């Protein structure tokens, strides 16, 4: 398993994107930090909350293994530091997670609405019975 955390400024908040690669599958989680977090705050957050994070459903992806050339590694490290956004695969995984959460929210709110309708109906029936009895 391999992981990566990217922290960037997404106006007006600082956002962290956790990417988890496991067996050719990518899972993503987005966290809003608010104010700019320090390295120590990020480290504490990871230690305290990593297992509570809700990652997206795994998306199949290929991770290319590059040559182990030290100059290439240095160039890649510099590119990653310059890169301020998140990868398109991560964005797709986040979008998929948002859609799943949206469906889940709609289902929950529909159930709550139906329960409220049933409760109101039962209250109305009880009131009718009480009136009929003359109470």
C-alpha positions in Angstrom: 0.0 0.0 0.0 1.2 3.5 -0.9 -0.1 6.8 0.1 0.2 10.4 -0.9 -1.0 13.7 0.7 -1.3 16.9 -1.4 -2.1 20.1 0.4 -3.1 23.1 -1.7 -5.0 26.4 -1.5 -8.5 26.1 -3.0 -9.9 29.6 -2.4 -10.9 30.4 0.4 -9.6 27.3 2.3 -6.6 25.0 2.4 -7.5 21.5 1.2 -5.7 18.2 1.7 -6.2 15.3 -0.7 -5.2 11.8 0.5 -4.5 9.3 -2.3 -4.2 5.7 -1.3 -2.8 3.2 -3.9 -3.5 -0.4 -3.0 -3.0 -3.3 -5.5 -3.5 -1.1 -8.6 -6.5 0.6 -7.2 -6.8 4.3 -6.2 -8.9 5.6 -3.3 -9.2 9.3 -2.5 -10.3 11.4 0.4 -10.7 15.2 0.5 -10.2 17.1 3.8 -10.7 20.9 4.3 -8.2 22.3 6.7 -9.5 26.0 6.8 -6.4 28.1 7.7 -3.0 27.1 6.4 -1.9 24.1 8.4 1.7 23.7 9.6 3.6 20.5 9.1 3.1 19.6 12.7 -0.7 20.1 12.5 -0.8 17.9 9.3 1.3 15.2 11.0 -1.0 15.3 14.1 -4.1 15.1 11.9 -2.7 12.1 10.1 -1.8 10.3 13.3 -5.2 11.1 15.0 -7.7 10.9 12.2 -6.3 8.7 9.3 -8.4 5.7 10.2 -11.6 7.8 10.5 -11.3 9.2 7.0 -13.9 8.2 4.4 -12.1 7.2 1.3 -13.9 6.9 -2.1 -14.6 3.6 -3.7 -11.4 2.1 -5.2 -10.9 3.0 -8.9 -8.6 0.7 -11.0 -5.5 2.5 -12.1 -2.0 1.7 -13.3 1.0 3.1 -11.5 4.0 3.3 -13.8 7.4 2.4 -12.3 10.0 4.8 -13.6 13.7 4.4 -13.8 15.7 4.9 -10.6 17.8 7.7 -12.0 18.7 10.2 -9.3 18.5 13.2 -11.7 15.0 12.0 -12.8 13.9 11.6 -9.1 15.1 15.2 -8.4 13.2 16.6 -11.4 10.1 14.7 -10.4 10.4 16.0 -6.8 10.7 19.6 -8.1 7.7 19.1 -10.4 5.6 17.8 -7.6 6.5 20.8 -5.4 5.5 23.1 -8.2 2.3 21.3 -8.9 -0.4 22.9 -6.8 -3.5 20.9 -7.9 -4.6 17.3 -7.8 -4.4 14.7 -10.5 -7.3 13.9 -12.8 -7.6 10.4 -11.5 -8.0 11.8 -8.1 -10.5 14.3 -9.3 -12.5 11.5 -10.9 -12.4 9.4 -7.8 -13.6 12.4 -5.7 -16.4 13.1 -8.2 -17.5 9.5 -7.9 -17.4 9.8 -4.1 -19.5 13.0 -4.2 -22.1 11.3 -6.4 -22.4 8.3 -4.1 -22.7 10.6 -1.1 -25.4 12.6 -2.9 -27.4 9.4 -3.6 -27.0 8.3 0.0 -28.2 11.7 1.3 -31.2 11.7 -1.0 -32.2 8.2 0.2 -31.9 9.2 3.9 -33.9 12.4 3.4 -36.6 10.5 1.5 -36.9 8.0 4.3 -37.1 10.9 6.9 -39.8 12.6 4.8 -41.8 9.4 4.6 -41.4 8.8 8.4 -42.6 12.3 9.1 -45.6 11.9 6.8 -46.5 8.7 8.6 -46.1 10.3 12.0 -48.4 13.2 11.0 -51.0 10.8 9.6 -51.0 8.8 12.9 -51.3 12.1 14.9 -54.3 13.1 12.8 -55.9 9.7 13.2 -55.4 9.8 17.0 -56.8 13.3 17.1 -59.9 12.2 15.2 -60.4 9.3 17.6 -60.2 11.6 20.6 -62.7 14.0 19.1 -65.0 11.1 18.3 -64.9 9.9 21.9 -65.5 13.5 23.1 -62.3 14.0 24.9 
